[in-house]
Amino acid sequence: MVPSGCIKINDTLWEIPRTYKEGMQVPARIYASKRLLDSMDSSVFEQVTNVATLPGIAGYSFCMPDGHSGYGFPIGGMAAFDTETGVISPGGIGFDINCGMRLVATSLTWEEVQPRVQQIVDRLFVRIPAGVGGKGSMKLSQSEFRTLSEQGMKWCLKKGYAIQEDLDRTEENGCVRQADASKVSERAVERGYKQIGTLGSGNHYLEIQVARPENIFDQKIARAYGIDRPNQVVLMFHCGSRGFGHQIATDYLQRFLKVMQSRYGIPVRDRQLACAPFASQEGQDYYKAMNCAINMSFVNRQVILHRIREVFSEIFGKDPMELGLHQIYDVTHNTAKVERHRIDGKKRKLLVHRKGATRAFAAGMGGIPSEYRKVGQPVIIGGSMETGSYLLAGVQSGEQSFYTTAHGSGRTMGRNQAKKQFRGQDLEKRLRERGIYIRCASYAGLAEEAGAAYKDIDEVVLATEAAGLSRAVAKLIPVGNIKG
Amino acid sequence: MSYRYRDDLSVADVAFEAEGTSLEELFTSAWDATLRVMIENPSALDSKSRKSIAIEDQSVDLLLYNFLQELIYYKDAESLLLRLEHCRIDAGRTPAKLEALAAGETIDSKRHHLGVDVKAVTFHRFSLKKEGKLWRTTVVLDV
């Protein structure tokens, strides 16, 4: 239920003032239509205002239109902290560090792919392991795995799993600096080193999609991104840093809890909101370990792209580049990164936490590929397997949220309720009748991901546009899907 | 031994409440509830591999938190899903101590009806307390 003190700023922006809760350093701001706001559970409002109490927070504690209850921060939460006086919190990043989205173009049309779509999905399902505890086919030593966690996609380039263009079209060029594998536990490495090239499960997926002419909303930007023909086939996938990132978050959450109050005097309102000053030894250690998970996740998605290229090449008998398998972009939606943003007219160095929220830099800004600099950074918002997903672009008015927008559609139905309401086998059949060929590692997991369990993605995207956070470029309709 | 899932406590992930007349019973229920998220037919797990678990912590709730992490660790590190065979807890001293034995086998998607991967045990709504004669816990798993 929306708190009574929540003030309407405009049709898509709501504010909870500092007086709502003792200790709030800044107001909380929620971007949403009235209907999306009303559908948010009460934990969202508690969590977004808890974040507002953390030391060094700058501007506002934000929540995006797809916001829902998370741990510490809400999912869809974003908060920036002064790098000298502020904190870093695993709860503001999530267990799945650098969970993100990658979108890949092809030069193929749906008419060319349709006769082979089942073969493609079946082959991708074999080559890209999905599901509980999935292991990848890449054999790496733990020492090599630590190296790749420091080098990110540069490691892939050296090993022949990437081309330079892939790095150029990835947030942070696929490698964040200040990654130090000596700050990562043995257990984290043991959990992750066999999982490169795997999807995981839950809401993680790989989808074949079609860009239909009626779903292109901005022709100029779509062309700039490489979507330039009717019924063009693209591939989208969603996954993260697997057990490696999950363990790093778990390790540091416990380490921070031991020092948060006792050493740094920060009250513990919610153990999941554990934090440490960014400038402290604990804060810096976590930052360097977290950066290793960011890099590992970029590598994971790159190896998946490599497998996709192999499968398409094998099925169509052509080189992947002849088939136009160019990466459009890779965005992360669970990170904390040092960025410079303007507050009260002054540029400040801030640690920007985005948890289920996407960076959306505008045209002309640094940090985005040169070929996209005139149109803004691509933003990839994943929807449910039934409703489709979106490609958007960053806009100048995004400055209000430190250039941040939504990341997905957001769940509205619990997983057990979804399993009671839907049967995985029935859903698979229904999707096939609608022209979506699906392979899954778990029918129970499939039922949990039914479209009706999610918010209306069209409304989420409309709200981000109306709020001036990003601009819709194209809606992409699924025709094939692999789920973990 | 019992547990029940609570959709109303977590929309995006999996929440459960478990209870037991002893700490051992409670911990076993919580282990079973976590395992059942990942495999729908845990009885199909053959006891081909055994793991000893020994943990100590300053508080009993953190002992449970770290105990459940063991199940998640073996799932990722060795692709093993383990059923709990035995569990003994000494909470009468600080640190509290746990010794357990778990048995299971490598994940086999042909025989095991898999559910969703558990990424982590969270501190969100996490609690462990004694109410009357029953020990109760609330756990939210990130999936």
Chai-1 contact restraints between the chains, C-beta under 6 A:
chainA,res_idxA,chainB,res_idxB,connection_type,confidence,min_distance_angstrom,max_distance_angstrom,comment,restraint_id
A,H68,B,V11,contact,1.0,0.0,6.0,A-B,restraint_1
A,H68,B,A12,contact,1.0,0.0,6.0,A-B,restraint_2
A,Y71,B,T122,contact,1.0,0.0,6.0,A-B,restraint_3
A,Y71,B,H124,contact,1.0,0.0,6.0,A-B,restraint_4
A,F95,B,K119,contact,1.0,0.0,6.0,A-B,restraint_5
A,F95,B,A120,contact,1.0,0.0,6.0,A-B,restraint_6
A,F95,B,D142,contact,1.0,0.0,6.0,A-B,restraint_7
A,G131,B,L114,contact,1.0,0.0,6.0,A-B,restraint_8
A,V132,B,M38,contact,1.0,0.0,6.0,A-B,restraint_9
A,V132,B,L114,contact,1.0,0.0,6.0,A-B,restraint_10
A,V132,B,D117,contact,1.0,0.0,6.0,A-B,restraint_11
A,G133,B,K75,contact,1.0,0.0,6.0,A-B,restraint_12
A,G133,B,S79,contact,1.0,0.0,6.0,A-B,restraint_13
A,G133,B,I107,contact,1.0,0.0,6.0,A-B,restraint_14
A,K135,B,S79,contact,1.0,0.0,6.0,A-B,restraint_15
A,E190,B,A77,contact,1.0,0.0,6.0,A-B,restraint_16
A,R191,B,D76,contact,1.0,0.0,6.0,A-B,restraint_17
A,R191,B,A77,contact,1.0,0.0,6.0,A-B,restraint_18
A,G200,B,D117,contact,1.0,0.0,6.0,A-B,restraint_19
A,S201,B,V116,contact,1.0,0.0,6.0,A-B,restraint_20
A,S201,B,D117,contact,1.0,0.0,6.0,A-B,restraint_21
A,G202,B,V116,contact,1.0,0.0,6.0,A-B,restraint_22
A,G202,B,V143,contact,1.0,0.0,6.0,A-B,restraint_23
A,G243,B,D76,contact,1.0,0.0,6.0,A-B,restraint_24
A,H246,B,K119,contact,1.0,0.0,6.0,A-B,restraint_25
A,H246,B,A120,contact,1.0,0.0,6.0,A-B,restraint_26
A,T250,B,A120,contact,1.0,0.0,6.0,A-B,restraint_27
A,R271,B,F123,contact,1.0,0.0,6.0,A-B,restraint_28
A,Q272,B,T122,contact,1.0,0.0,6.0,A-B,restraint_29
A,Q272,B,F123,contact,1.0,0.0,6.0,A-B,restraint_30
A,Q272,B,H124,contact,1.0,0.0,6.0,A-B,restraint_31
A,R411,B,V11,contact,1.0,0.0,6.0,A-B,restraint_32
A,R411,B,A12,contact,1.0,0.0,6.0,A-B,restraint_33
A,G414,B,D7,contact,1.0,0.0,6.0,A-B,restraint_34
A,G414,B,V11,contact,1.0,0.0,6.0,A-B,restraint_35
A,R415,B,V14,contact,1.0,0.0,6.0,A-B,restraint_36
A,N416,B,Y5,contact,1.0,0.0,6.0,A-B,restraint_37
A,N416,B,D7,contact,1.0,0.0,6.0,A-B,restraint_38
A,Q417,B,D7,contact,1.0,0.0,6.0,A-B,restraint_39
A,S442,B,L114,contact,1.0,0.0,6.0,A-B,restraint_40
A,S442,B,G115,contact,1.0,0.0,6.0,A-B,restraint_41
A,A444,B,E40,contact,1.0,0.0,6.0,A-B,restraint_42
A,A444,B,G115,contact,1.0,0.0,6.0,A-B,restraint_43
A,G445,B,V116,contact,1.0,0.0,6.0,A-B,restraint_44
